[in-house]
Amino acid sequence: MVRIVFCCHGNICRSPMAQSVFAHMVQEQGLSDKCYIDSMATSTEEIGNTPHWGTVQKLREVGIPLVPHRARQITWRDYEWFDYIIGMDEWNMKNLRRMLCGDPHHKVYKLLSFAGSRRDIADPWYTGDFDATYADVVEGCSGLLAYLRENGSL
C-alpha cells in the first residue's frame, strides 16, 4: 500500500481538495485498497477546522465526494509513515523541508511536478478562484496517479 499525504498552509482549501480528488480518481480505477490518502497543514492556523466552503462547493459542483476531514499539522512521525508528501506551492515546500529535517528520505514533492510543471497551485484563500485551483489539482493528481502506476507503486 502506498501512503500519500497532501499538504498546504492551512489544510482547509487545496490539500483537502487534492485528497478528495485523488481518492475519487483512485476509487474510479479500482485501486482504493492500494492507497492510503490524507492531507495536512504546514501551519497551526486552521487546526481542527473543516474544509473551506469554497472547496466544499467546488467538489459538490463536480460530483466528487468530500473526504471527511479536520485540519491538522504534519509532524515528523507523519514523515516517517508516509511514502509521498505532496506540497502545493514553493512556500509549502520550503516549510515542509524545514519541518521535516530537510527531507532526508526524499519524500517531499510539489504536486504539479507530476504533471511536468514547476507552477504553484494558487491558494484560493487569497485568489478566491476555486475553479483554477481545482483544474490544477486535477492536473497534478492525474500526473501523480500516472507516476505511481508507471513506477509500480499501484
N, C-alpha and C positions, 0 to 999 in steps of 0.2 A: 504494500500500500504506500502510495506517495502522499506526503503530508505538505500542504501548501497553506501559507498564510499571506493574505493581502494586507498591506499597511499604508495608512495615510496619517495625516496630522491628528485628527480628532476621532477617527473611526466611526463617523456618522454619515459621511457622504460617499466618497469614492471607494474606500475599501469594502464597506458592506455591499455596495453596488457590484463591485467586482466579485465578491464572494458569492452573491446570489446569481449573477450572470454565469460564472464558471460552474457553479453547482448545477444550474439548469442545463448548460452545454453537456456536462459530464453525464447527467441523467438521460438526456436525449440520446446519447451514444451508448447507453447501457453500461457505463463504466463507474457508476456510483460506489460500487463495492471496492474499487481500486484507489479511491481518493478520500482523503480527509481534508476538508476545506474550511478555513476560518478567516477571520480578519481582526486586526488590532490597530492600536494607535501608537504613534511615537510620542505623544504628549499625554498629559493627565487632564486636559481641559474639559473633556466631554465624558469622562469615566462614568459608567452607569446609564448613560443616555441611550435612547433608542435612535435608529437611523433618522436622518433629516427628512422632513416631509417631502422635499423635492426628489430625493432618492426613492422614497416610497411611491410617490405619484408616478415617476417615470417608469419604474418597474411594473406598476399596475397597468400603465398605458400600453406597455409592450407585452403584457401577459407573462411576465417572469415572476414567480413567487419570491417574496422577500424571505430570506432565511431569518428565523427568529434571532434577535441579536441585541446585546447591550455592549456599549463601548468599553474597552479595557486596553491597558497599555502592555506592549510586548516586554518580555523580560529575557534574561539570559537562559533561564530554564526553557522558554519557548524556542530560543535559538538552537539549543541542544536537541530539541524534539523534532522541529520541522525540517523538511528537506529543502524547501524553497520559501524564501522570504521575499515577497514582491512589493516594492515601493512604487508609488505613483508619480513622484517627481524628484528632481535633484535635491530639494530640501529634505524630503523624506529619506533619500539615500544617504545624505550626509548624517542625518540624525541616527539612522539605523546603524551605520558603521561606527559612530561614536558610542552608541548604547550597547553595541554587540562586539566590543573589543576589536574593532577593525575588520570583522568578518573573516576570522582565521580559516574557516572551512569553505569559504566562497559559496555561500548560500543566498546572498542578497543580490537581487536583480531588479531592474526597473521594468515595469510591465510592458511598455511599448517596445522594449528591446527585443521581445519575442516576435514582434511584427516588423523587425528590421528598421526601427526608428529610434532616434535619440530624443524625440519630443517628450515633453512632460504631459501628463493628464492634468489639465487645468482644474483647479479647485472650485467647484460650483458654489461653495460657501461665499466666495468672493465674486465670481463671474455671474452667478445666477443662471448659468446656461447648462442645465442638466441634460439637454439633448446632445450637446457637443461632448460632454463628459461620457455619456452613455455610448456614443459612437466610438470614442477612443477606447473605452473599457472593452467593448465587443471586439474591436480590432486586436487589442492586446491579449485578451483571453483566448481568441481564436488562434493566435500565434503560439501562445503557451500550450494549448491543447495539442497543436500540431507538433511542437517541440517535444512534448512528453511522449507522444506516440512514436516519433522518429528515433528518440534515444532509448526506447524500450521501457520507459517507466510505466506506460499503460499498455 
